[in-house]
Amino acid sequence: MLRPSELLDAGAKILQFRHKTVFSGDVFAELQAIAELCAQAQALLVVNDRADIARMVRAALHLGQDDLLPAQARCVLGDDALIGLLDSQRGATQAARSEPADYLAIGPIFGTLTKANPDPKLVSKPCGFYVRLTDRPLVAIGGITRANARSVLDAGADSVAVIGDLFPDVKARAREFLAVTSL
């Protein structure tokens, strides 16, 4: 089980809350507790998919390609909210350029259990295509490990999102990621 306090204690400055089923009262209470931890640690909390929930806990919002458009989410969150958009199809980049998103998440870069069908062009030349098309920060997602994170950053990503390679020792692994990515 992922413990947000361990990530924050290790020095993580951004946590993403990814919940793909019904937002029950218990799930919302868990998110509120995480939001409080992030506020105490002066870390950014990002909520996946749900502009309404992000607004309720004063979090940033990460939108997938089947979610609201950033312009629609801004109606809920306002102009000052941080909104990111997943661009998992290279052709969508042009459309994403006209949306009021603050960052683009790209991927999956590598094979992963949480994202299907990595783009072989991204695996062989991570991020380069996107660097030429946008001036927004790029967050690489999908199969990022301690072994490949540096190469993804060197190829043009501004940040990496990590799930699987944080286990089993979340705090130690988070510290290792921070050491690798801050070179």
C-alpha positions, -999 to +999 in steps of 0.1 A: +000+000+000+012+035-009+016+058+021+017+094+011+035+104+043+065+083+033+067+100-001+065+134+015+090+125+042+114+114+014+111+148-002+085+144-029+069+177-038+041+165-060+016+137-053-011+125-076-043+109-064-055+084-090-088+068-082-107+052-111-139+040-094-167+056-074-157+084-050-173+071-018-172+090+015-143+069+026-123+076-005-130+113-002-120+113+035-087+096+025-081+123-001-088+151+024-062+136+047-037+134+019-045+170+010-038+181+046-005+162+045+005+179+013-004+213+026+017+207+057+046+196+035+041+224+010+037+198-017+014+200-047-016+176-047-029+166-082-063+148-085-070+127-115-100+132-138-124+150-114-126+188-115-153+189-088-132+168-064-100+188-071-119+220-063-132+206-030-097+198-018-080+227-035-058+205-056-045+207-091-062+186-118-048+160-142-071+152-172-071+122-193-081+121-230-117+109-221-122+135-194-134+171-195-114+194-217-091+218-198-114+247-210-144+230-194-125+222-162-115+258-159-152+266-155-152+246-124-117+254-111-111+289-123-082+305-141-056+301-114-059+264-110-031+242-123-044+218-149-025+191-168-036+171-198-026+136-208-016+134-245-013+097-251-018+101-289+008+121-307-018+135-331-037+150-302-008+173-294-020+199-320-054+200-303-039+201-269-019+233-279-052+252-281-064+241-246-056+260-215-035+233-199-005+242-178+014+210-186+012+180-209+017+145-196+030+122-224+031+084-225+031+057-219+068+060-225+076+024-216+055-007-210+035-006-177+007-024-160-013+008-155-011+021-191-018+000-222+001+002-255+033+022-252+042+042-283+073+026-298+084+060-310+084+073-275+103+043-262+131+047-288+132+086-286+113+096-255+098+131-255+117+145-285+086+148-307+068+168-280+097+191-272+094+205-307+057+210-305+051+228-272+066+251-247+046+237-219+063+215-192+063+178-201+056+150-176+066+116-188+044+087-177+043+050-181+070+025-170+094+050-156+120+034-133+151+045-115+171+029-143+154+049-171+142+081-155+174+101-162+173+092-199+137+104-202+146+137-185+177+140-208+154+135-238+133+165-229+108+157-202+106+182-174+094+156-148+085+120-145+055+103-129+061+070-111+040+043-096+053+007-099+090+013-092+083+029-058+077-005-042+084-023-019+102+004+002+084+035-009+104+060+012+138+046+001+127+044-035+114+079-035+147+092-022+165+072-050+143+087-076+149+122-063+186+116-063+185+103-099+163+130-113+179+160-096+214+155-112 
